[in-house]
Amino acid sequence: MLTLDFITTTTNMSRRLPKNVMTLERFMLRAEVLKLYKQMLRLVRKIPDQNQRQQLQNFIRQDFELNKSIEDEQAIRMNLMRGKNSMKELERTVNLAQ
C-alpha cells in the first residue's frame, strides 16, 4: 500500500526534473539518428579520393546540422527514413567505386 509520504515525495521529485527532459521515445530516436550519422561518416572513409571524401563529410555534417533543431517526432522519423535511404544509396555508390 502506498503511503502519503511516498506520493508526496514522488510528486516533489517530478517537480525537480528539468522541463526539457527527453522522453524515452525521443531518446531512442536521438540514438538512432546518431547511429546513422556515425555510419555515414564511416562509410565515407572508404572513398579513395580525399577531395570527394572531404566534400561528402562536409555535406553530411551540414545536413545533420541543419536538421538538429527539429522538435516534431514525426518529422524526425521521416528524416530518419530519408537518411537511411540515402545511406543505402551511398553504400551502393561507394561499393561501385571500389
C-alpha positions as CSV (number, residue, x, y, z in Angstrom):
1,M,0.0,0.0,0.0
2,L,1.3,3.5,-0.9
3,T,1.7,5.9,1.9
4,L,1.0,9.6,1.7
5,D,4.7,10.3,2.3
6,F,5.7,8.2,-0.8
7,I,3.2,10.0,-3.0
8,T,4.3,13.4,-1.7
9,T,8.0,12.5,-2.3
10,T,7.3,11.2,-5.8
11,T,5.4,14.4,-6.7
12,N,8.1,16.6,-5.3
13,M,10.8,14.6,-7.2
14,S,8.9,15.1,-10.5
15,R,8.8,18.9,-9.9
16,R,12.6,19.0,-9.6
17,L,13.1,17.5,-13.0
18,P,14.1,20.0,-15.7
19,K,11.4,20.9,-18.1
20,N,13.5,19.9,-21.1
21,V,13.9,16.2,-20.1
22,M,13.7,13.9,-23.1
23,T,11.0,11.2,-23.4
24,L,12.1,7.6,-23.9
25,E,10.8,7.7,-27.5
26,R,12.8,10.9,-28.1
27,F,15.9,9.4,-26.6
28,M,15.6,6.3,-28.8
29,L,15.1,8.5,-31.9
30,R,18.2,10.5,-30.9
31,A,20.3,7.4,-30.6
32,E,19.1,6.1,-34.0
33,V,20.0,9.5,-35.6
34,L,23.5,9.5,-34.1
35,K,24.0,5.9,-35.2
36,L,23.1,6.8,-38.8
37,Y,25.4,9.8,-38.7
38,K,28.3,7.7,-37.5
39,Q,27.6,5.0,-40.1
40,M,27.5,7.5,-42.9
41,L,30.8,9.1,-41.8
42,R,32.4,5.7,-41.5
43,L,31.2,4.7,-45.0
44,V,32.6,7.9,-46.5
45,R,36.1,7.0,-45.1
46,K,36.2,4.2,-47.7
47,I,36.2,6.7,-50.6
48,P,39.7,6.8,-52.0
49,D,39.7,10.3,-53.4
50,Q,40.4,12.6,-50.5
51,N,38.7,15.6,-52.1
52,Q,35.5,13.8,-52.7
53,R,35.7,12.2,-49.2
54,Q,36.0,15.7,-47.6
55,Q,33.2,17.1,-49.7
56,L,30.8,14.3,-48.7
57,Q,31.8,14.6,-45.0
58,N,31.1,18.3,-45.1
59,F,27.7,17.6,-46.8
60,I,26.7,15.0,-44.2
61,R,27.7,17.3,-41.3
62,Q,25.8,20.2,-42.8
63,D,22.7,18.2,-43.5
64,F,22.6,16.8,-39.9
65,E,23.4,20.3,-38.5
66,L,20.5,21.9,-40.4
67,N,18.0,19.3,-39.1
68,K,19.1,19.2,-35.5
69,S,16.6,21.8,-34.4
70,I,13.6,19.7,-35.5
71,E,11.3,19.0,-32.5
72,D,8.4,17.1,-34.0
73,E,8.9,13.4,-33.5
74,Q,7.1,12.6,-36.7
75,A,9.3,14.9,-38.7
76,I,12.4,13.3,-37.1
77,R,11.1,9.8,-38.1
78,M,10.6,11.0,-41.6
79,N,14.1,12.5,-41.9
80,L,15.5,9.3,-40.3
81,M,13.9,7.2,-43.0
82,R,15.1,9.6,-45.7
83,G,18.6,9.4,-44.2
84,K,18.5,5.6,-44.2
85,N,17.5,5.6,-47.9
86,S,20.4,7.9,-48.6
87,M,22.7,5.6,-46.7
88,K,21.7,2.7,-48.8
89,E,22.3,4.7,-52.0
90,L,25.7,5.9,-50.7
91,E,26.7,2.3,-49.9
92,R,25.9,1.2,-53.4
93,T,27.8,4.1,-54.9
94,V,30.9,3.5,-52.7
95,N,30.9,-0.2,-53.4
96,L,30.7,0.5,-57.2
97,A,33.6,3.0,-56.9
98,Q,35.9,0.4,-55.2
